[in-house]
């Protein structure tokens, strides 16, 4: 019986195709591990060094005013509020404009010369260094209008805009044309088709692209150093006085050789990570809930 089974060996034979598949699977797994290792090390360092002050002095670290750089004690409340206000205003500016720009490029502009020009400019803006954008807003806006907080939001919005445009346009391309044709066949106009059919179908991808832009904006430092000024007390207005943000506080504290300043810098870094993570989770939950209701 065993001889018959061995003679009728039905196990798949290894071919060059299966060998290549195994090799590529191993290489992809190694690439994932190589990418995950530095990410895990960064997160472990941030939580280990930042948690010592954030959790030990909670909630004072999140609510009190920022102490002098070399002084001891917690306090990052104004920077957290400033980050939320500046990033929120930048999101209100960049996301609607970016989505509308993507709708025009894909649904209306197509391959026209103007649409191609807009795509090219969006691609160029993606590669503009953030410090150059900060200098531009500082010279054009801050020096003339003295609106530091809003100037920081404008700088971040300019950095977010090309990301939102590119991501949204790619998501609109993935929506099947059959959905559009079915809507047209029922007598719907192009605008109604875009609003009620195309955008809901691409909403999850558009939200993902917008969250990527928000995450980048929340961590930007160079544009804010030129535009928002510097304050250690709470400022609830983007249109009056200096402002501050977590990324700017991280830079100010990290460059100091004093242990107290560096500890607050690590705490601000952990607060920024947790803030970005919370905003991402909230946006995902809202998007999933809205999609489920539809």
N, C-alpha and C positions, 0 to 999 in steps of 0.2 A: 504494500500500500504506500509506504513511504517512497519507494522507487517510482511509483506512478505519479505521486504528487510532485516529486522533483523533476520528473520528465515533463509534466504539464505545468511547470512553473509559470504562474500567471501574474507574478509581481511585475509592476512596470519597470522596464529597463531604463537606466539612466542614459539620457542622450545629452548632446551638447546644449540643446535648448533648456533642459531642466538644470544643467550645470550652470548656465549663465543666469538663470532665474535665482538659483541659490546664491551665487556670487553677488548679484545685485541686491538681494535681500540683506545679506550680511553687510554690504557697504552702506546701504541706507540705514540699517540699524546703528552702525558705527557713527554715521553722520549725525543721527539723532542724539546719540550719547555725547558726541563732541560738542554739539550745540547746547545740550542740557547741562553739562558740567559747569561751564562758566556762569550760566544763569543761576544754577543752584548755589554756587559759591557766593555770588553777589547777594542773593536773597538771604543766605545764612549770615553773611557779614552784616548786612543792613539790620536784620532782626536782632542779632547778638549785640551789636554796638548801639543801635538806636533804641532798642527795647529797654536798656538799662535806665535811660532817663525818661522815655515816654511813659512806660508803664509804672515806673517807680513814683513819678510825680503826677500821675493821672488824677484828676482832669486839669490840674494847673497848667501843664505843658500846652494844652489845647486852648486855654482860655485867657491866661495872663498876658500882659504886654511883654514885648521883647526886651530883656535886660541889655545893658551895654555889652559889647562883644567880649571883653575880658572879665566881666563880672560873673559870679556864680548864680545858679538858680535857673529854673525852667521858665518857659514863656514863649509861645509861638502863635498865639491867638490872632494877632493882626495879620500875620503872614498867611495863615489858613484862610481867613476871610478874604484877604486880597487875592489869593490864588483862585478861590471860587468865583469871585466877582470878575476878575480879569479874564479867566478862561471861559466863564459863562458868557460874557459879552462877546468875546471872540467867536464863540460857537454860534451865538445868535446872528453874527455878521456873516461868517464863512459858510455855515452849513446850508442855509436857504439859498445863498448866491451860488454855491457850488452845485447843489442839486439842480437848480434852474439852469445853470450853465450846461450841465451834463444833458439835461432834457433837450435843450436847444441843439447841442452838438449831435446827438444821436437821432432825435425824433424829427427835427426840423432842418438843421444845417446840412447834415449828411457830409458829402464830400465837396461842398462849396468852398470857394477860396477863403471866405471870411471864417468859416468853421475850421478849416485847416490852420489858419493863422491863430485862432484862439487855442487850438490844441498845441501848437508849437509854443505859444507863450506860456501855457500851463506847464508844459514840459520844462521850459527854461526856468520858470519860477520854482519848480521842484528842486532844482540844483542850486538855487541862490543861497549862500551861507546865511545863517540866521543873524550873525553879527552885522552883515551888510544890510539886511532888512531893518534891524534895529537902528542903525545909523541913518538910514533913509527916513524912517518915521520920526526920528529925533530932529533931523534937520527940517523936514517938511512940516511936521505937525507940532511937536513939543515946543520947539523954540518960538513958533508963531502963536500958538493958542494956549500954551501953558496948561494943557489938560493931560497930566502925567499918566493917571490910571487908564484913561481912555486911549491914550497913545500906545500904551503897552498892549491893550486889547487889539488895536489896529495892527500892530506888528505881528501878533500871534495869528490874527485872522488872515493876514497876507501869507503866512507860512502854511496855514491850514487849507486855504482855498484850493491850490492845485491838487492836493491829496484828495479832497472831497470830489473835485471834478473828475479826476482820473478814475477813482474807485467807483463813483456813481455811474459813469459812462460804461465801464466794463460790466457792471451789473445789469444795466439796461440792455446791453448786447446779448445777455444770456436769456432774456425773456423771449419765448418762442413767438415768431411772427404769426403763428396760427391764432394766438389770443387776440392780436390786433385785428387780424382779418375777420375773425368771428364778431368782434365788436363793431367793425365797420359794416358788416353784413346785416347787423340788427339796426342800422341807422344811426349809430353813435358818431358824434363828431370826433375829430382828432384830439382836441383838447380833453373831451370827456373820456376818451379811450386812455389817454395818458394818465389822467387823474384817478380813474376808477379801476383800470385794468393793469396798466404797465407798472405804475408806482407801487401798488400793493404787492405785485408779484416780485418786485426787486427790493422790497423794503428791508429785508434782513441783510442783504449785501450792502445796501446803502448805509444802514445803521453801523455795520462793521467798519466800513470805510470812514464814517464820521467819528467813530470811537477811536480809530487809529490816529486820526488827525487831532482829536482832543488829547489823547495820551501824549502825542509829540508836543503839543502846545503847552500842556501842564508842566512838562519837564524842561522847557526852554529857559535859558538863563541870559544869554548875551543880549537879546533884544530888550529884556526888562531892565538890565543894568543901565541902558542908555535912556530909557523912556519913562519909567515910573518913579524915579527919584528914590528916596530912602527915608523911611519913618519907622519908629519903634512902637507907635501907638496905633490904636484902631482908627481906620478911616473908612467910613461906609459909603463914600461917594467916589465915583470914578472921574468926576468932573471938577473936584476941588482938592487942592493940596497933593502932597506926595503920597505914594502908596508903597506897598511891599508885597512880596510873594515868597513862597517856600523855596523855590529854586534860587532866588536872589539871596535868601538867608543862608542856604546851604553853602553858596559860594563865599559869602562874607565870613562865615564861621570856619569853613574848612581851611581857608588860607592862613588862619591864625595858628600860632604855635602853643597857645594856651589850652590846657586840657578841658576847661569849662566850655570854651567856644567850640572845640571839636566835638565834644559830647552833644551840644545842642545841634550842631550840624548833622550828626548821625541821626538824632531824633527827628529833625526836620525831614531828612531823607526817608525815614520810615513812615512818617506822617504822609508824605507825598505819595509813596507807594500804596499805602492803605487807602488814601483818598481816591487815587486813580482806579484802584481795584473796586472800590465801592461804587463809584460812578459807572464803571463798566457793567457790574452785576445788575445794578438798578436799571440801566438802559436795556440790557438783555431781557430782564424779567418783563419790563413794560412792552417791549417788542413782541415777546412770545405770547403775552396775554392778549395784545391787540390782534395778533395773527390768529390765535385760537378762536377769538370771538367772530372773526370773519369766516 
